[in-house]
Amino acid sequence: MAEVKGKDILLLDLTHLSTFTDYFVIATAESHVQMKALADSVRSNMALEGSKIHNAEGQDSKTWILLDYSHVIVHIFSPAARDYYGLEHLWGDAKETPYIS
């Protein structure tokens, strides 16, 4: 089975900027199928680590899936939605760490 990978994965450190979470993980998926596969992969890996999901939104969306683990919130965007919402710019004071696999 092919490894599921998002594109342009970025970690935003919000520990000193937010009271509702410590980190955003932002990734881009090229298709709705890839978005769902990436979300499923995150859920599986987080469950293996013992992390419980608090909220999930957009599983049927073709633009944005959100997985809320309280201290970490994962955003999986279509390319157009990522450009439109611009979380990297909205949280411009956050320290950015690109993910390198």
HELIX and SHEET records of a PDB file:
HELIX    1   1 HIS A   32  LEU A   48  1                                  17    
HELIX    2   2 PRO A   79  TYR A   85  1                                   7    
HELIX    3   3 LEU A   87  LEU A   90  1                                   4    
SHEET    1   A 6 ASN A  55  GLU A  57  0                                        
SHEET    2   A 6 TRP A  64  ASP A  68 -1                                        
SHEET    3   A 6 VAL A  72  PHE A  77 -1                                        
SHEET    4   A 6 TYR A  23  THR A  28  1                                        
SHEET    5   A 6 LYS A   7  ASP A  13 -1                                        
SHEET    6   A 6 LYS A  95  PRO A  98 -1                                        
END                                                                             
